[in-house]
Amino acid sequence: MTLLRMAVSYRKSAELIRLRIYALKEAAKTADGKEKSQLEQRIRDLSSMYRDTQEIARVLERYYDRRYHNHGGPRP
């Protein structure tokens, strides 16, 4: 599997996570007490996972782009 194909897979996963976050936010609107607290914690966890998944996809897409990796230091 190439890096670009892996990036596509990560993008698809990120989209599924985003949809799940949306569904949980809708459920949290009508939840009470402990259930609402648990849903909000799950949303926070998934939001972090969503950001990480998007970042991994971005890195995979730009892996061979020297400008993307050149942060002022030498590249191995």
N, C-alpha and C positions, 0 to 999 in steps of 0.2 A: 504494500500500500504506500502510495506517495504521500509526501507531507501535505500537498494540496487536498488530496482525498481525505486525509485525516482531518484537515481543517473543516471540510464540508461536514464531516461526521460530528465534529464538535459544535458547529453552528446549529445543526439539527437538534443536538442534545440541548443546547442553550435555549432553543425555541420551545422545546417540551418543558423545560424548567420554568421558563417565563409563563407559559400557559398554566402550569400548576400553581405558580405564585398568584396569578390572577384568580383562579378558582378558590384558592384558600382565602384570599382577601374578600371575596364575595361571601364565603361561608362565615368569616369572622364578623361580618356586619350584623349577622343575626345570632351569633353565639353569645353566651353569657359566662361570666366567671372563669373557672378553671379552663373550660374548653376554649374560650376566646384567648386566654393567655397561652395555651399550648399551640393554637393556630398561629398566633403572632410570633412565637418562638420559631416555629417551623418556617414561616415566611422569612424571618431573618436568616435562618440557616440556608434556605434555598436561594435567597438573594446573594449571599456570599458565593455560593456554588455557581450561580448564574454569571456573576462577574468574573470568577476564575475561569470558567469554561469559555467565555468570550475572549478573555486575554490569551488563553492557550491557542484558540483558533487564530487569533491575530498573529501570534508568534509563528505558528506553523505556516501561515500564508506568506509571511515576510521573512522567513528563515534565511533565504539566499540573497536578500536585499541588503547590501553592505551599508547603505545609508541608515537603515533601520537599526542595525546593531552597533553602529559607530557612535558611542557615547563619550568620545574624547580619549578613550584609552585604546591600547593595542588589542587587536582581536587575535586569539590563538589560531 
